[in-house]
Structures are given as C-alpha cells and as structure tokens.
Amino acid sequence: MESERRAAKRKKFTYYMRVMDANSLQLIGYLTQISAVGIQVDSEKPLPVNTNFKLRLDLTTDIANKTMMVFNGRSKWCQPDPAEPNSFNVGFEVTLLSREDTEIFNRMIEKYATESSW
C-alpha cells in the first residue's frame, strides 16, 4: 500500500450512517471512518476513482437541527475490503462544506468517532 500521506487523523465511525448519492438517492454505502477532511465508505460495488460525487447523509437530531446534509466529495481511492470479499472501501475527500455543515461534520466526529488502532 502507498505510504501514508494523510494530514488529518482518521477515526473509526461508530454510528451506522448511510451515505447516499444526493442526485439519484441510491445507496453508496455506509460511513466507516471519518476525519476533518474526508470519509471512508464501505460499498457493495467499486466506485470510480477521482470522480466528484454529491453525497447525502441523513442526520440525527443530536448533531443537527436539519434532517440531512448534502455536500461534495471526490473519490480518492477504492479497494476491496480485506475482511469482506463482496465489499469495497472507498475514500472520499470532502469538499465545499458550508460553515453550518462544517460544524455538523465536527459534531459527528466528536459524537460518533473513536480513535483508530491502525
């Protein structure tokens, strides 16, 4: 695997949160890791790398006063999940968050993320 170039420490996401394509409302996968600048999603299918997506997260009342957040993400990598042969891990760089969404994203990290052991 490529040497680690990540500046922001990623954390394991402990809440089972769906990540949807905001345009088609199709399930992309489930949020499994989060950092200040990106997310990792477990997906049932591989996704193209270096592709822009409009992503949607349905929010809970304990982190936001709105029901969903739509934001731009760019797929940076995609690889088979080493533990689940029919699953893929996809890394997204999160781009163009509003100030309000940045605050929600930070609350998600505070509330539902734990330190990774890797």
Secondary structure, 3 states (H helix, E strand, C coil): CCCCCCCCCCEEECCCCEEEECCCCCEEEEEEEECCCEEEEEECCCCCCCCEEEEEEECCCCCCCCCEEEEEEEEEEEEECCCCCCCEEEEEEEECCCHHHHHHHHHHHHHHEEECCC
